[in-house]
Protein backbone atom coordinates (compact mmCIF):
# COMPACT_ATOMS: atom_id res chain seq x y z
CA UNK A 1 0.00 0.00 0.00
CA UNK A 2 1.31 3.43 -0.88
CA UNK A 3 1.66 6.08 1.77
CA UNK A 4 -0.80 8.38 -0.03
CA UNK A 5 -3.44 5.64 -0.25
CA UNK A 6 -3.04 4.96 3.46
CA UNK A 7 -3.48 8.64 4.31
CA UNK A 8 -6.58 8.92 2.13
CA UNK A 9 -7.96 5.78 3.74
CA UNK A 10 -7.41 7.24 7.21
CA UNK A 11 -9.13 10.51 6.28
CA UNK A 12 -12.07 8.59 4.81
CA UNK A 13 -12.45 6.61 8.03
CA UNK A 14 -12.17 9.75 10.18
CA UNK A 15 -14.70 11.61 8.03
CA UNK A 16 -17.14 8.69 8.20
CA UNK A 17 -16.85 8.54 11.97
CA UNK A 18 -17.23 12.33 12.25
CA UNK A 19 -20.39 12.05 10.15
CA UNK A 20 -21.68 9.46 12.65
CA UNK A 21 -22.07 6.74 10.04
CA UNK A 22 -21.19 3.06 10.16
CA UNK A 23 -19.51 1.31 7.26
CA UNK A 24 -22.79 -0.50 6.61
CA UNK A 25 -24.74 2.77 6.46
CA UNK A 26 -22.22 4.27 4.03
CA UNK A 27 -22.34 1.17 1.86
CA UNK A 28 -26.14 1.30 1.72
CA UNK A 29 -26.19 5.01 0.86
CA UNK A 30 -23.61 4.60 -1.90
CA UNK A 31 -24.87 1.31 -3.32
CA UNK A 32 -21.71 -0.55 -2.32
CA UNK A 33 -21.03 -3.61 -0.21
CA UNK A 34 -19.84 -3.07 3.39
CA UNK A 35 -16.63 -5.06 2.77
CA UNK A 36 -15.80 -2.61 -0.04
CA UNK A 37 -15.93 0.29 2.43
CA UNK A 38 -13.76 -1.72 4.81
CA UNK A 39 -11.21 -2.41 2.05
CA UNK A 40 -11.12 1.29 1.10
CA UNK A 41 -10.67 2.42 4.71
CA UNK A 42 -7.91 -0.17 5.21
CA UNK A 43 -6.10 1.20 2.16
CA UNK A 44 -6.31 -2.10 0.30
CA UNK A 45 -8.54 -0.68 -2.44
CA UNK A 46 -7.96 2.47 -4.45
CA UNK A 47 -10.63 5.17 -4.56
CA UNK A 48 -11.59 6.57 -7.95
CA UNK A 49 -12.02 10.31 -8.48
CA UNK A 50 -15.77 9.79 -8.81
CA UNK A 51 -15.88 7.85 -5.53
CA UNK A 52 -13.83 10.55 -3.78
CA UNK A 53 -16.43 13.11 -4.83
CA UNK A 54 -19.25 10.90 -3.62
CA UNK A 55 -17.59 10.29 -0.26
CA UNK A 56 -16.83 14.01 0.13
CA UNK A 57 -20.47 14.93 -0.50
CA UNK A 58 -21.75 12.26 1.89
CA UNK A 59 -19.32 13.23 4.65
CA UNK A 60 -19.65 16.98 4.02
CA UNK A 61 -15.91 17.47 3.48
CA UNK A 62 -13.96 18.69 0.47
CA UNK A 63 -12.33 16.39 -2.04
CA UNK A 64 -9.15 18.43 -1.55
CA UNK A 65 -9.11 17.49 2.14
CA UNK A 66 -9.73 13.81 1.40
CA UNK A 67 -6.93 13.68 -1.16
CA UNK A 68 -4.37 16.14 0.21
CA UNK A 69 -5.23 16.47 3.88
CA UNK A 70 -5.79 20.21 3.64
CA UNK A 71 -8.42 22.52 2.30
CA UNK A 72 -7.94 24.64 -0.73
CA UNK A 73 -8.33 28.38 -0.29
CA UNK A 74 -12.12 28.03 -0.18
CA UNK A 75 -13.87 29.02 3.04
CA UNK A 76 -15.68 25.86 4.24
CA UNK A 77 -18.82 27.85 5.07
CA UNK A 78 -18.94 29.12 1.48
CA UNK A 79 -18.48 25.59 0.19
CA UNK A 80 -21.31 24.38 2.44
CA UNK A 81 -23.57 27.24 1.34
CA UNK A 82 -22.90 26.44 -2.32
CA UNK A 83 -23.79 22.78 -1.78
CA UNK A 84 -27.00 23.71 0.03
CA UNK A 85 -27.97 26.29 -2.60
CA UNK A 86 -27.49 23.69 -5.33
CA UNK A 87 -30.15 21.55 -3.65
CA UNK A 88 -32.84 24.25 -3.81
CA UNK A 89 -35.64 24.31 -6.34
CA UNK A 90 -35.27 27.14 -8.85
CA UNK A 91 -38.21 29.11 -7.40
CA UNK A 92 -36.81 28.80 -3.86
CA UNK A 93 -33.40 29.95 -5.07
CA UNK A 94 -34.98 32.97 -6.77
CA UNK A 95 -36.82 33.83 -3.55
CA UNK A 96 -33.62 33.56 -1.53
CA UNK A 97 -31.66 35.71 -4.00
CA UNK A 98 -34.42 38.34 -3.85
CA UNK A 99 -34.21 38.31 -0.05
CA UNK A 100 -30.42 38.71 -0.16
CA UNK A 101 -30.70 41.67 -2.54
CA UNK A 102 -33.22 43.26 -0.17
CA UNK A 103 -30.91 42.77 2.81
CA UNK A 104 -28.00 44.39 0.95
CA UNK A 105 -29.96 47.63 0.40
Number of C-alpha atoms within 10 A of each C-alpha: 10 9 9 12 19 18 18 23 25 17 18 25 20 15 19 21 13 11 13 10 15 14 18 16 16 18 17 12 10 14 9 13 14 15 12 15 22 17 13 19 24 18 21 15 16 16 17 9 11 9 13 18 17 14 21 20 14 16 19 17 19 22 20 14 15 22 20 14 13 11 15 12 6 9 9 14 9 10 14 15 10 11 13 10 14 11 10 12 10 11 9 12 14 12 12 14 12 11 11 11 10 9 8 6 5
